[in-house]
């Protein structure tokens, strides 16, 4: 495992920028570890709006959609708005994660732009 997460809290929103590599058979475990870490950080920062930028993670093959916190405890992430920023070619991977998020009581959307993701998180009309 070689992933690093940089956090920033601004305007009631937690921004997590993930970089590194998620290689090998344990990439699902890596994604789950990252998701738990981000969820814990959001809880400590008392932020229910989370922006996760995974564009800096190599070799993920869409598996980091688990960063959507779909594997988290339903009560723990209920009411959250989560925006994942990823490359356009990975957009198709997020449909399943968006449905899983909805079943767990929070909203997840995938974006290709940090600006669009932040606008959506703050409820400002834009490209939706």
MOPAC internal coordinates of N, CA, C and O (Angstrom, degrees):
PM7 1SCF
backbone

  N    0.0000 0     0.00 0     0.00 0    0    0    0
  C    1.4529 1     0.00 0     0.00 0    1    0    0
  C    1.5111 1   107.96 1     0.00 0    2    1    0
  O    1.2310 1   120.98 1   -41.82 1    3    2    1
  N    1.3175 1   115.72 1   138.18 1    3    2    1
  C    1.4426 1   120.02 1   178.85 1    5    3    2
  C    1.5105 1   110.76 1  -145.89 1    6    5    3
  O    1.2310 1   119.36 1  -126.10 1    7    6    5
  N    1.3138 1   118.83 1    53.90 1    7    6    5
  C    1.4586 1   122.32 1  -179.59 1    9    7    6
  C    1.5184 1   110.71 1  -109.42 1   10    9    7
  O    1.2310 1   121.56 1   -31.59 1   11   10    9
  N    1.3131 1   114.61 1   148.41 1   11   10    9
  C    1.4574 1   122.48 1   178.55 1   13   11   10
  C    1.5256 1   107.46 1  -132.09 1   14   13   11
  O    1.2310 1   120.31 1   -39.13 1   15   14   13
  N    1.3218 1   117.02 1   140.87 1   15   14   13
  C    1.4692 1   121.66 1   178.85 1   17   15   14
  C    1.5183 1   108.41 1  -121.22 1   18   17   15
  O    1.2310 1   121.08 1   -54.60 1   19   18   17
  N    1.3206 1   115.55 1   125.40 1   19   18   17
  C    1.4693 1   121.50 1   174.72 1   21   19   18
  C    1.5239 1   107.61 1  -106.32 1   22   21   19
  O    1.2310 1   120.98 1   -50.58 1   23   22   21
  N    1.3345 1   115.73 1   129.42 1   23   22   21
  C    1.4620 1   121.64 1  -177.26 1   25   23   22
  C    1.5162 1   111.23 1  -111.11 1   26   25   23
  O    1.2310 1   121.83 1   -31.86 1   27   26   25
  N    1.3400 1   114.11 1   148.14 1   27   26   25
  C    1.4575 1   121.52 1   170.78 1   29   27   26
  C    1.5210 1   107.11 1  -148.81 1   30   29   27
  O    1.2310 1   120.67 1   -39.59 1   31   30   29
  N    1.3210 1   116.32 1   140.41 1   31   30   29
  C    1.4617 1   121.37 1   176.27 1   33   31   30
  C    1.5182 1   107.15 1  -117.27 1   34   33   31
  O    1.2310 1   121.26 1   -53.89 1   35   34   33
  N    1.3241 1   115.19 1   126.11 1   35   34   33
  C    1.4568 1   120.25 1   179.42 1   37   35   34
  C    1.5224 1   108.78 1  -150.80 1   38   37   35
  O    1.2310 1   120.20 1   -44.92 1   39   38   37
  N    1.3062 1   117.22 1   135.08 1   39   38   37
  C    1.4619 1   123.10 1   178.31 1   41   39   38
  C    1.5220 1   112.42 1    52.81 1   42   41   39
  O    1.2310 1   120.31 1  -140.21 1   43   42   41
  N    1.3246 1   117.01 1    39.79 1   43   42   41
  C    1.4540 1   121.14 1   177.25 1   45   43   42
  C    1.5188 1   114.60 1    73.54 1   46   45   43
  O    1.2310 1   120.13 1  -166.55 1   47   46   45
  N    1.3278 1   117.35 1    13.45 1   47   46   45
  C    1.4581 1   122.02 1  -179.28 1   49   47   46
  C    1.5246 1   109.47 1  -121.09 1   50   49   47
  O    1.2310 1   120.95 1   -46.65 1   51   50   49
  N    1.3344 1   115.80 1   133.35 1   51   50   49
  C    1.4592 1   121.07 1   174.70 1   53   51   50
  C    1.5202 1   107.86 1   -92.18 1   54   53   51
  O    1.2310 1   120.79 1   -52.65 1   55   54   53
  N    1.3177 1   116.10 1   127.35 1   55   54   53
  C    1.4586 1   120.86 1   175.11 1   57   55   54
  C    1.5223 1   107.70 1  -112.06 1   58   57   55
  O    1.2310 1   120.93 1   -55.00 1   59   58   57
  N    1.3307 1   115.83 1   125.00 1   59   58   57
  C    1.4569 1   122.69 1   178.64 1   61   59   58
  C    1.5199 1   108.09 1  -119.36 1   62   61   59
  O    1.2310 1   120.66 1   -60.76 1   63   62   61
  N    1.3342 1   116.35 1   119.24 1   63   62   61
  C    1.4560 1   121.51 1   177.90 1   65   63   62
  C    1.5208 1   107.04 1  -107.27 1   66   65   63
  O    1.2310 1   120.94 1   -63.03 1   67   66   65
  N    1.3299 1   115.80 1   116.97 1   67   66   65
  C    1.4557 1   121.96 1  -176.28 1   69   67   66
  C    1.5234 1   108.66 1  -103.68 1   70   69   67
  O    1.2310 1   121.11 1   -47.02 1   71   70   69
  N    1.3314 1   115.48 1   132.98 1   71   70   69
  C    1.4625 1   119.53 1   177.86 1   73   71   70
  C    1.5230 1   109.45 1  -138.98 1   74   73   71
  O    1.2310 1   120.91 1   -17.15 1   75   74   73
  N    1.3075 1   115.86 1   162.85 1   75   74   73
  C    1.4543 1   121.26 1   179.00 1   77   75   74
  C    1.5041 1   111.60 1   121.47 1   78   77   75
  O    1.2310 1   120.89 1    30.45 1   79   78   77
  N    1.3335 1   115.90 1  -149.55 1   79   78   77
  C    1.4607 1   121.28 1  -177.80 1   81   79   78
  C    1.5180 1   110.35 1  -132.12 1   82   81   79
  O    1.2310 1   121.46 1   -38.71 1   83   82   81
  N    1.3179 1   114.81 1   141.29 1   83   82   81
  C    1.4654 1   121.68 1   175.00 1   85   83   82
  C    1.5233 1   106.51 1  -119.19 1   86   85   83
  O    1.2310 1   120.74 1   -99.81 1   87   86   85
  N    1.2864 1   116.19 1    80.19 1   87   86   85
  C    1.4612 1   122.15 1  -174.08 1   89   87   86
  C    1.5143 1   112.92 1   -99.17 1   90   89   87
  O    1.2310 1   120.95 1   -22.23 1   91   90   89
  N    1.3223 1   115.79 1   157.77 1   91   90   89
  C    1.4526 1   121.50 1   167.60 1   93   91   90
  C    1.5076 1   114.97 1    84.76 1   94   93   91
  O    1.2310 1   122.24 1     7.90 1   95   94   93
  N    1.3247 1   113.31 1  -172.10 1   95   94   93
  C    1.4628 1   121.55 1  -175.82 1   97   95   94
  C    1.5134 1   112.57 1   -68.80 1   98   97   95
  O    1.2310 1   119.67 1   160.06 1   99   98   97
  N    1.3006 1   118.24 1   -19.94 1   99   98   97
  C    1.4625 1   121.41 1  -175.39 1  101   99   98
  C    1.5127 1   113.35 1   -96.19 1  102  101   99
  O    1.2310 1   119.71 1  -161.65 1  103  102  101
  N    1.3441 1   118.16 1    18.35 1  103  102  101
  C    1.4627 1   119.18 1  -177.34 1  105  103  102
  C    1.5260 1   111.70 1   -61.64 1  106  105  103
  O    1.2310 1   119.83 1   147.93 1  107  106  105
  N    1.3495 1   117.93 1   -32.07 1  107  106  105
  C    1.4659 1   120.32 1   175.69 1  109  107  106
  C    1.5160 1   111.68 1   -65.29 1  110  109  107
  O    1.2310 1   120.47 1   141.19 1  111  110  109
  N    1.3247 1   116.70 1   -38.81 1  111  110  109
  C    1.4610 1   121.02 1   176.76 1  113  111  110
  C    1.5261 1   110.89 1   -65.56 1  114  113  111
  O    1.2310 1   120.87 1   140.88 1  115  114  113
  N    1.3219 1   115.95 1   -39.12 1  115  114  113
  C    1.4636 1   120.62 1   178.26 1  117  115  114
  C    1.5225 1   109.64 1   -62.89 1  118  117  115
  O    1.2310 1   120.76 1   134.75 1  119  118  117
  N    1.3324 1   116.16 1   -45.25 1  119  118  117
  C    1.4625 1   120.36 1   179.03 1  121  119  118
  C    1.5218 1   110.86 1   -60.93 1  122  121  119
  O    1.2310 1   120.28 1   138.13 1  123  122  121
  N    1.3260 1   117.06 1   -41.87 1  123  122  121
  C    1.4682 1   120.56 1   179.39 1  125  123  122
  C    1.5229 1   110.86 1   -64.66 1  126  125  123
  O    1.2310 1   120.35 1   139.29 1  127  126  125
  N    1.3394 1   116.94 1   -40.71 1  127  126  125
  C    1.4652 1   121.02 1   177.69 1  129  127  126
  C    1.5294 1   110.23 1   -61.67 1  130  129  127
  O    1.2310 1   120.55 1   134.50 1  131  130  129
  N    1.3259 1   116.56 1   -45.50 1  131  130  129
  C    1.4668 1   120.78 1  -179.96 1  133  131  130
  C    1.5198 1   109.82 1   -63.18 1  134  133  131
  O    1.2310 1   120.43 1   136.49 1  135  134  133
  N    1.3423 1   116.79 1   -43.51 1  135  134  133
  C    1.4683 1   120.70 1   179.99 1  137  135  134
  C    1.5230 1   111.27 1   -60.59 1  138  137  135
  O    1.2310 1   120.36 1   135.49 1  139  138  137
  N    1.3330 1   116.92 1   -44.51 1  139  138  137
  C    1.4778 1   120.27 1   178.58 1  141  139  138
  C    1.5245 1   111.07 1   -62.40 1  142  141  139
  O    1.2310 1   120.52 1   137.79 1  143  142  141
  N    1.3279 1   116.61 1   -42.21 1  143  142  141
  C    1.4582 1   120.45 1  -179.26 1  145  143  142
  C    1.5264 1   110.75 1   -62.90 1  146  145  143
  O    1.2310 1   120.69 1   136.00 1  147  146  145
  N    1.3270 1   116.29 1   -44.00 1  147  146  145
  C    1.4696 1   119.84 1   179.77 1  149  147  146
  C    1.5255 1   110.45 1   -66.31 1  150  149  147
  O    1.2310 1   119.93 1   137.67 1  151  150  149
  N    1.3195 1   117.73 1   -42.33 1  151  150  149
  C    1.4721 1   120.54 1   178.48 1  153  151  150
  C    1.5280 1   111.17 1   -61.81 1  154  153  151
  O    1.2310 1   120.53 1   138.52 1  155  154  153
  N    1.3321 1   116.60 1   -41.48 1  155  154  153
  C    1.4688 1   120.13 1   178.30 1  157  155  154
  C    1.5238 1   110.98 1   -64.55 1  158  157  155
  O    1.2310 1   120.56 1   138.19 1  159  158  157
  N    1.3211 1   116.53 1   -41.81 1  159  158  157
  C    1.4660 1   120.33 1   179.15 1  161  159  158
  C    1.5250 1   110.52 1   -64.49 1  162  161  159
  O    1.2310 1   120.29 1   139.17 1  163  162  161
  N    1.3291 1   117.06 1   -40.83 1  163  162  161
  C    1.4674 1   120.43 1   177.73 1  165  163  162
  C    1.5199 1   110.32 1   -62.26 1  166  165  163
  O    1.2310 1   120.36 1   139.70 1  167  166  165
  N    1.3298 1   116.92 1   -40.30 1  167  166  165
  C    1.4591 1   120.94 1   177.56 1  169  167  166
  C    1.5159 1   112.38 1   -63.58 1  170  169  167
  O    1.2310 1   120.45 1   136.49 1  171  170  169
  N    1.3309 1   116.74 1   -43.51 1  171  170  169
  C    1.4644 1   120.31 1   178.41 1  173  171  170
  C    1.5231 1   111.62 1   -65.32 1  174  173  171
  O    1.2310 1   120.73 1   144.24 1  175  174  173
  N    1.3282 1   116.20 1   -35.76 1  175  174  173
  C    1.4672 1   120.28 1  -178.18 1  177  175  174
  C    1.5305 1   111.35 1   -86.01 1  178  177  175
  O    1.2310 1   120.38 1   178.95 1  179  178  177
  N    1.3300 1   116.89 1    -1.05 1  179  178  177
  C    1.4673 1   124.24 1  -175.63 1  181  179  178
  C    1.5223 1   111.66 1    48.34 1  182  181  179
  O    1.2310 1   121.24 1  -131.50 1  183  182  181
  N    1.3230 1   115.24 1    48.50 1  183  182  181
  C    1.4679 1   122.41 1   177.43 1  185  183  182
  C    1.5213 1   108.75 1  -113.02 1  186  185  183
  O    1.2310 1   120.55 1   -50.27 1  187  186  185
  N    1.3323 1   116.56 1   129.73 1  187  186  185
  C    1.4570 1   118.54 1   174.63 1  189  187  186
  C    1.5306 1   111.34 1  -108.75 1  190  189  187
  O    1.2310 1   120.82 1  -171.79 1  191  190  189
  N    1.3217 1   116.04 1     8.21 1  191  190  189
  C    1.4667 1   121.59 1   171.75 1  193  191  190
  C    1.5247 1   106.45 1  -114.18 1  194  193  191
  O    1.2310 1   121.21 1   -61.34 1  195  194  193
  N    1.3360 1   115.30 1   118.66 1  195  194  193
  C    1.4596 1   120.73 1  -173.46 1  197  195  194
  C    1.5243 1   110.00 1  -127.50 1  198  197  195
  O    1.2310 1   120.92 1   -51.75 1  199  198  197
  N    1.3239 1   115.85 1   128.25 1  199  198  197
  C    1.4599 1   121.99 1   174.78 1  201  199  198
  C    1.5214 1   107.22 1  -111.44 1  202  201  199
  O    1.2310 1   120.69 1   -57.79 1  203  202  201
  N    1.3381 1   116.29 1   122.21 1  203  202  201
  C    1.4645 1   121.71 1  -178.56 1  205  203  202
  C    1.5223 1   108.01 1  -117.20 1  206  205  203
  O    1.2310 1   120.51 1   -64.23 1  207  206  205
  N    1.3205 1   116.64 1   115.77 1  207  206  205
  C    1.4657 1   122.25 1   179.91 1  209  207  206
  C    1.5236 1   108.23 1  -101.99 1  210  209  207
  O    1.2310 1   120.55 1   -69.26 1  211  210  209
  N    1.3407 1   116.55 1   110.74 1  211  210  209
  C    1.4586 1   121.47 1  -177.88 1  213  211  210
  C    1.5271 1   112.91 1  -107.69 1  214  213  211
  O    1.2310 1   120.24 1  -168.16 1  215  214  213
  N    1.3169 1   117.14 1    11.84 1  215  214  213
  C    1.4721 1   119.62 1  -177.28 1  217  215  214
  C    1.5216 1   112.60 1   -63.67 1  218  217  215
  O    1.2310 1   119.75 1   158.98 1  219  218  217
  N    1.3150 1   118.08 1   -21.02 1  219  218  217
  C    1.4529 1   121.24 1  -179.14 1  221  219  218
  C    1.5166 1   114.72 1   -91.00 1  222  221  219
  O    1.2310 1   120.08 1  -169.59 1  223  222  221
  N    1.3380 1   117.45 1    10.41 1  223  222  221
  C    1.4577 1   121.10 1   179.50 1  225  223  222
  C    1.5278 1   108.83 1  -101.72 1  226  225  223
  O    1.2310 1   120.67 1   -59.02 1  227  226  225
  N    1.3184 1   116.32 1   120.98 1  227  226  225
  C    1.4601 1   121.45 1  -179.84 1  229  227  226
  C    1.5224 1   111.06 1   -87.54 1  230  229  227
  O    1.2310 1   120.56 1   -23.92 1  231  230  229
  N    1.3014 1   116.53 1   156.08 1  231  230  229
  C    1.4736 1   124.07 1   171.14 1  233  231  230
  C    1.5183 1   113.90 1    57.95 1  234  233  231
  O    1.2310 1   119.89 1  -137.46 1  235  234  233
  N    1.3150 1   117.81 1    42.54 1  235  234  233
  C    1.4546 1   118.28 1  -176.12 1  237  235  234
  C    1.5150 1   113.95 1   -99.07 1  238  237  235
  O    1.2310 1   118.99 1   160.02 1  239  238  237
  N    1.3107 1   119.53 1   -19.98 1  239  238  237
  C    1.4579 1   123.38 1   176.59 1  241  239  238
  C    1.5265 1   113.09 1    47.87 1  242  241  239
  O    1.2310 1   119.96 1  -142.06 1  243  242  241
  N    1.3029 1   117.68 1    37.94 1  243  242  241
  C    1.4490 1   121.95 1   177.04 1  245  243  242
  C    1.5144 1   114.94 1    78.03 1  246  245  243
  O    1.2310 1   119.79 1   171.67 1  247  246  245
  N    1.3231 1   118.00 1    -8.33 1  247  246  245
  C    1.4709 1   119.86 1  -175.49 1  249  247  246
  C    1.5163 1   112.07 1   -66.62 1  250  249  247
  O    1.2310 1   119.80 1   158.60 1  251  250  249
  N    1.3201 1   117.98 1   -21.40 1  251  250  249
  C    1.4546 1   119.11 1  -178.94 1  253  251  250
  C    1.5167 1   112.57 1   -77.77 1  254  253  251
  O    1.2310 1   120.33 1  -173.26 1  255  254  253
  N    1.3225 1   116.97 1     6.74 1  255  254  253
  C    1.4527 1   119.10 1   169.50 1  257  255  254
  C    1.5168 1   110.66 1   -59.60 1  258  257  255
  O    1.2310 1   120.50 1   159.44 1  259  258  257
  N    1.3167 1   116.64 1   -20.56 1  259  258  257
  C    1.4688 1   121.02 1   175.69 1  261  259  258
  C    1.5170 1   110.77 1   -62.64 1  262  261  259
  O    1.2310 1   120.31 1   163.44 1  263  262  261
  N    1.3257 1   117.02 1   -16.56 1  263  262  261
  C    1.4578 1   120.01 1   176.27 1  265  263  262
  C    1.5158 1   111.48 1   -62.87 1  266  265  263
  O    1.2310 1   121.18 1   166.19 1  267  266  265
  N    1.3098 1   115.36 1   -13.81 1  267  266  265
  C    1.4518 1   120.75 1   178.24 1  269  267  266
  C    1.5169 1   111.29 1   -66.27 1  270  269  267
  O    1.2310 1   120.36 1  -179.53 1  271  270  269
  N    1.3178 1   116.91 1     0.47 1  271  270  269
  C    1.4501 1   123.79 1  -179.90 1  273  271  270
  C    1.5194 1   111.72 1    68.99 1  274  273  271
  O    1.2310 1   120.21 1  -160.47 1  275  274  273
  N    1.3390 1   117.21 1    19.53 1  275  274  273
  C    1.4630 1   121.04 1   178.58 1  277  275  274
  C    1.5131 1   111.73 1   -62.80 1  278  277  275
  O    1.2310 1   120.54 1   157.23 1  279  278  277
  N    1.3204 1   116.57 1   -22.77 1  279  278  277
  C    1.4567 1   119.25 1   179.53 1  281  279  278
  C    1.5272 1   112.44 1   -90.31 1  282  281  279
  O    1.2310 1   120.54 1   178.23 1  283  282  281
  N    1.3168 1   116.58 1    -1.77 1  283  282  281
  C    1.4656 1   120.20 1  -179.70 1  285  283  282
  C    1.5124 1   111.93 1   -75.35 1  286  285  283
  O    1.2310 1   120.77 1   -13.12 1  287  286  285
  N    1.2909 1   116.13 1   166.88 1  287  286  285
  C    1.4557 1   121.42 1   178.28 1  289  287  286
  C    1.5222 1   108.65 1   -67.22 1  290  289  287
  O    1.2310 1   119.79 1   -47.83 1  291  290  289
  N    1.3474 1   118.00 1   132.17 1  291  290  289
  C    1.4571 1   120.64 1  -176.05 1  293  291  290
  C    1.5309 1   114.08 1   -53.54 1  294  293  291
  O    1.2310 1   119.43 1   133.68 1  295  294  293
  N    1.3142 1   118.69 1   -46.32 1  295  294  293
  C    1.4608 1   120.80 1  -178.84 1  297  295  294
  C    1.5131 1   113.20 1   -66.23 1  298  297  295
  O    1.2310 1   120.68 1   153.21 1  299  298  297
  N    1.3066 1   116.30 1   -26.79 1  299  298  297
  C    1.4614 1   121.36 1  -176.41 1  301  299  298
  C    1.5299 1   112.49 1   -71.77 1  302  301  299
  O    1.2310 1   120.05 1   149.25 1  303  302  301
  N    1.3287 1   117.50 1   -30.75 1  303  302  301
  C    1.4640 1   120.93 1  -176.07 1  305  303  302
  C    1.5313 1   113.11 1  -115.26 1  306  305  303
  O    1.2310 1   120.17 1  -172.90 1  307  306  305
  N    1.3303 1   117.27 1     7.10 1  307  306  305
  C    1.4672 1   120.75 1   179.34 1  309  307  306
  C    1.5204 1   110.13 1   -59.57 1  310  309  307
  O    1.2310 1   120.80 1   -45.51 1  311  310  309
  N    1.3180 1   116.07 1   134.49 1  311  310  309
  C    1.4557 1   121.58 1   179.07 1  313  311  310
  C    1.5211 1   114.38 1    86.03 1  314  313  311
  O    1.2310 1   119.84 1   177.88 1  315  314  313
  N    1.3155 1   117.92 1    -2.12 1  315  314  313
  C    1.4692 1   121.21 1   179.08 1  317  315  314
  C    1.5209 1   110.65 1   -75.77 1  318  317  315
  O    1.2310 1   121.45 1   -27.55 1  319  318  317
  N    1.3159 1   114.84 1   152.45 1  319  318  317
  C    1.4706 1   123.13 1   167.79 1  321  319  318
  C    1.5182 1   104.71 1  -117.84 1  322  321  319
  O    1.2310 1   120.73 1   -59.50 1  323  322  321
  N    1.3234 1   116.22 1   120.50 1  323  322  321
  C    1.4598 1   121.87 1  -176.86 1  325  323  322
  C    1.5225 1   108.87 1  -120.83 1  326  325  323
  O    1.2310 1   120.92 1   -54.01 1  327  326  325
  N    1.3136 1   115.85 1   125.99 1  327  326  325
  C    1.4634 1   122.22 1   175.91 1  329  327  326
  C    1.5166 1   108.07 1  -114.18 1  330  329  327
  O    1.2310 1   120.89 1   -56.92 1  331  330  329
  N    1.3227 1   115.91 1   123.08 1  331  330  329
  C    1.4600 1   120.98 1   177.00 1  333  331  330
  C    1.5247 1   107.27 1  -104.67 1  334  333  331
  O    1.2310 1   120.66 1   -51.65 1  335  334  333
  N    1.3326 1   116.34 1   128.35 1  335  334  333
  C    1.4635 1   121.55 1   177.54 1  337  335  334
  C    1.5194 1   107.01 1  -103.01 1  338  337  335
  O    1.2310 1   121.26 1   -58.01 1  339  338  337
  N    1.3262 1   115.20 1   121.99 1  339  338  337
  C    1.4590 1   120.65 1  -176.87 1  341  339  338
  C    1.5281 1   108.56 1  -146.92 1  342  341  339
  O    1.2310 1   120.78 1    -8.08 1  343  342  341
  N    1.3167 1   116.11 1   171.92 1  343  342  341
  C    1.4571 1   121.89 1   178.65 1  345  343  342
  C    1.5302 1   109.17 1   -70.37 1  346  345  343
  O    1.2310 1   120.55 1   -30.90 1  347  346  345
  N    1.3213 1   116.55 1   149.10 1  347  346  345
  C    1.4627 1   122.12 1  -177.68 1  349  347  346
  C    1.5306 1   111.98 1   -56.19 1  350  349  347
  O    1.2310 1   119.64 1   143.09 1  351  350  349
  N    1.3157 1   118.29 1   -36.91 1  351  350  349
  C    1.4672 1   119.83 1  -177.65 1  353  351  350
  C    1.5265 1   113.19 1   -66.08 1  354  353  351
  O    1.2310 1   119.42 1   166.44 1  355  354  353
  N    1.3139 1   118.71 1   -13.56 1  355  354  353
  C    1.4600 1   122.01 1   177.94 1  357  355  354
  C    1.5245 1   113.11 1   -98.52 1  358  357  355
  O    1.2310 1   120.15 1  -179.14 1  359  358  357
  N    1.3149 1   117.31 1     0.86 1  359  358  357
  C    1.4645 1   121.52 1  -175.41 1  361  359  358
  C    1.5252 1   112.82 1   -57.03 1  362  361  359
  O    1.2310 1   119.88 1   140.85 1  363  362  361
  N    1.3218 1   117.84 1   -39.15 1  363  362  361
  C    1.4656 1   121.13 1  -177.19 1  365  363  362
  C    1.5313 1   112.53 1   -62.24 1  366  365  363
  O    1.2310 1   119.78 1   154.91 1  367  366  365
  N    1.3174 1   118.02 1   -25.09 1  367  366  365
  C    1.4598 1   120.98 1  -179.39 1  369  367  366
  C    1.5255 1   112.44 1   -69.11 1  370  369  367
  O    1.2310 1   119.85 1   159.88 1  371  370  369
  N    1.3296 1   117.90 1   -20.12 1  371  370  369
  C    1.4542 1   120.51 1  -170.75 1  373  371  370
  C    1.5194 1   114.87 1   -87.32 1  374  373  371
  O    1.2310 1   119.59 1   167.02 1  375  374  373
  N    1.3333 1   118.39 1   -12.98 1  375  374  373
  C    1.4661 1   119.95 1  -179.19 1  377  375  374
  C    1.5349 1   110.97 1   -57.24 1  378  377  375
  O    1.2310 1   120.37 1   134.40 1  379  378  377
  N    1.3148 1   116.90 1   -45.60 1  379  378  377
  C    1.4667 1   121.19 1   179.15 1  381  379  378
  C    1.5198 1   111.06 1   -64.14 1  382  381  379
  O    1.2310 1   120.20 1   138.78 1  383  382  381
  N    1.3195 1   117.22 1   -41.22 1  383  382  381
  C    1.4662 1   120.89 1  -179.82 1  385  383  382
  C    1.5268 1   111.53 1   -68.02 1  386  385  383
  O    1.2310 1   120.45 1   145.92 1  387  386  385
  N    1.3302 1   116.75 1   -34.08 1  387  386  385
  C    1.4688 1   119.76 1   176.76 1  389  387  386
  C    1.5199 1   110.41 1   -64.43 1  390  389  387
  O    1.2310 1   120.32 1   138.99 1  391  390  389
  N    1.3330 1   116.99 1   -41.01 1  391  390  389
  C    1.4718 1   120.12 1   178.12 1  393  391  390
  C    1.5331 1   111.05 1   -67.99 1  394  393  391
  O    1.2310 1   120.25 1   139.68 1  395  394  393
  N    1.3330 1   117.14 1   -40.32 1  395  394  393
  C    1.4687 1   120.57 1   178.76 1  397  395  394
  C    1.5223 1   110.31 1   -63.47 1  398  397  395
  O    1.2310 1   120.38 1   140.14 1  399  398  397
  N    1.3193 1   116.89 1   -39.86 1  399  398  397
  C    1.4685 1   121.22 1   178.22 1  401  399  398
  C    1.5231 1   110.17 1   -61.33 1  402  401  399
  O    1.2310 1   120.77 1   134.01 1  403  402  401
  N    1.3169 1   116.14 1   -45.99 1  403  402  401
  C    1.4617 1   120.62 1  -179.24 1  405  403  402
  C    1.5290 1   110.41 1   -59.91 1  406  405  403
  O    1.2310 1   120.38 1   139.52 1  407  406  405
  N    1.3223 1   116.89 1   -40.48 1  407  406  405
  C    1.4679 1   120.74 1   178.78 1  409  407  406
  C    1.5208 1   111.55 1   -65.32 1  410  409  407
  O    1.2310 1   119.65 1   155.01 1  411  410  409
  N    1.3242 1   118.28 1   -24.99 1  411  410  409
  C    1.4628 1   122.64 1  -179.31 1  413  411  410
  C    1.5363 1   112.63 1   -94.66 1  414  413  411
  O    1.2310 1   120.43 1  -178.67 1  415  414  413
  N    1.3325 1   116.79 1     1.33 1  415  414  413
  C    1.4570 1   119.43 1   173.72 1  417  415  414
  C    1.5194 1   116.07 1    93.13 1  418  417  415
  O    1.2310 1   120.03 1  -163.90 1  419  418  417
  N    1.3192 1   117.54 1    16.10 1  419  418  417
  C    1.4597 1   119.22 1   175.12 1  421  419  418
  C    1.5184 1   109.54 1  -135.14 1  422  421  419
  O    1.2310 1   120.92 1   -10.42 1  423  422  421
  N    1.3105 1   115.84 1   169.58 1  423  422  421
  C    1.4527 1   121.63 1  -175.84 1  425  423  422
  C    1.5200 1   109.27 1  -111.88 1  426  425  423
  O    1.2310 1   120.89 1   -47.20 1  427  426  425
  N    1.3124 1   115.90 1   132.80 1  427  426  425
  C    1.4619 1   122.97 1   178.32 1  429  427  426
  C    1.5161 1   108.95 1  -126.21 1  430  429  427
  O    1.2310 1   120.94 1   -43.85 1  431  430  429
  N    1.3045 1   115.81 1   136.15 1  431  430  429
  C    1.4679 1   121.60 1   173.54 1  433  431  430
  C    1.5122 1   108.11 1  -136.01 1  434  433  431
  O    1.2310 1   120.89 1   -30.62 1  435  434  433
  N    1.3299 1   115.91 1   149.38 1  435  434  433
  C    1.4539 1   122.16 1   177.05 1  437  435  434
  C    1.5225 1   108.72 1  -107.64 1  438  437  435
  O    1.2310 1   120.68 1   -41.54 1  439  438  437
  N    1.3159 1   116.30 1   138.46 1  439  438  437
  C    1.4628 1   122.88 1  -178.91 1  441  439  438
  C    1.5258 1   109.57 1  -133.87 1  442  441  439
  O    1.2310 1   120.98 1   -20.16 1  443  442  441
  N    1.3176 1   115.72 1   159.84 1  443  442  441
  C    1.4672 1   120.11 1   174.35 1  445  443  442
  C    1.5179 1   111.06 1  -104.92 1  446  445  443
  O    1.2310 1   120.14 1   178.50 1  447  446  445
  N    1.3217 1   117.33 1    -1.50 1  447  446  445
  C    1.4658 1   122.52 1  -177.97 1  449  447  446
  C    1.5278 1   110.11 1  -132.20 1  450  449  447
  O    1.2310 1   120.80 1   -47.11 1  451  450  449
  N    1.3276 1   116.07 1   132.89 1  451  450  449
  C    1.4608 1   120.66 1   176.49 1  453  451  450
  C    1.5250 1   110.23 1   -62.32 1  454  453  451
  O    1.2310 1   120.04 1   140.25 1  455  454  453
  N    1.3277 1   117.52 1   -39.75 1  455  454  453
  C    1.4636 1   121.20 1  -179.28 1  457  455  454
  C    1.5250 1   111.26 1   -62.22 1  458  457  455
  O    1.2310 1   120.16 1   135.37 1  459  458  457
  N    1.3378 1   117.29 1   -44.63 1  459  458  457
  C    1.4657 1   120.30 1   178.15 1  461  459  458
  C    1.5256 1   111.06 1   -64.80 1  462  461  459
  O    1.2310 1   120.30 1   139.51 1  463  462  461
  N    1.3268 1   117.04 1   -40.49 1  463  462  461
  C    1.4652 1   121.01 1   178.86 1  465  463  462
  C    1.5245 1   110.87 1   -62.67 1  466  465  463
  O    1.2310 1   120.17 1   134.64 1  467  466  465
  N    1.3220 1   117.28 1   -45.36 1  467  466  465
  C    1.4706 1   121.27 1  -179.59 1  469  467  466
  C    1.5209 1   111.00 1   -64.58 1  470  469  467
  O    1.2310 1   120.25 1   139.21 1  471  470  469
  N    1.3395 1   117.13 1   -40.79 1  471  470  469
  C    1.4790 1   120.40 1   177.31 1  473  471  470
  C    1.5228 1   110.38 1   -59.57 1  474  473  471
  O    1.2310 1   120.56 1   135.15 1  475  474  473
  N    1.3387 1   116.54 1   -44.85 1  475  474  473
  C    1.4581 1   120.57 1  -179.84 1  477  475  474
  C    1.5281 1   110.60 1   -63.84 1  478  477  475
  O    1.2310 1   120.29 1   136.75 1  479  478  477
  N    1.3149 1   117.05 1   -43.25 1  479  478  477
  C    1.4624 1   120.42 1  -179.82 1  481  479  478
  C    1.5208 1   112.20 1   -61.57 1  482  481  479
  O    1.2310 1   120.72 1   144.43 1  483  482  481
  N    1.3113 1   116.22 1   -35.57 1  483  482  481
  C    1.4648 1   120.40 1  -179.49 1  485  483  482
  C    1.5147 1   112.34 1   -88.83 1  486  485  483
  O    1.2310 1   120.64 1  -177.74 1  487  486  485
  N    1.3487 1   116.37 1     2.26 1  487  486  485
  C    1.4617 1   120.39 1   176.26 1  489  487  486
  C    1.5124 1   114.59 1    74.69 1  490  489  487
  O    1.2310 1   119.96 1  -161.07 1  491  490  489
  N    1.3180 1   117.68 1    18.93 1  491  490  489
  C    1.4573 1   121.90 1   178.53 1  493  491  490
  C    1.5120 1   108.46 1   -86.67 1  494  493  491
  O    1.2310 1   119.70 1   -51.62 1  495  494  493
  N    1.3308 1   118.19 1   128.38 1  495  494  493
  C    1.4690 1   119.97 1   179.52 1  497  495  494
  C    1.5203 1   111.52 1   -57.14 1  498  497  495
  O    1.2310 1   121.52 1   -36.25 1  499  498  497
  N    1.2705 1   114.70 1   143.75 1  499  498  497
  C    1.4612 1   121.55 1   179.33 1  501  499  498
  C    1.5075 1   107.51 1  -173.11 1  502  501  499
  O    1.2310 1   120.66 1    25.31 1  503  502  501
  N    1.2897 1   116.34 1  -154.69 1  503  502  501
  C    1.4553 1   120.12 1   176.97 1  505  503  502
  C    1.5162 1   107.21 1   -71.65 1  506  505  503
  O    1.2310 1   120.52 1   -66.99 1  507  506  505
  N    1.3118 1   116.61 1   113.01 1  507  506  505
  C    1.4592 1   121.17 1  -175.95 1  509  507  506
  C    1.4993 1   111.55 1  -120.61 1  510  509  507
  O    1.2310 1   120.10 1   180.00 1  511  510  509

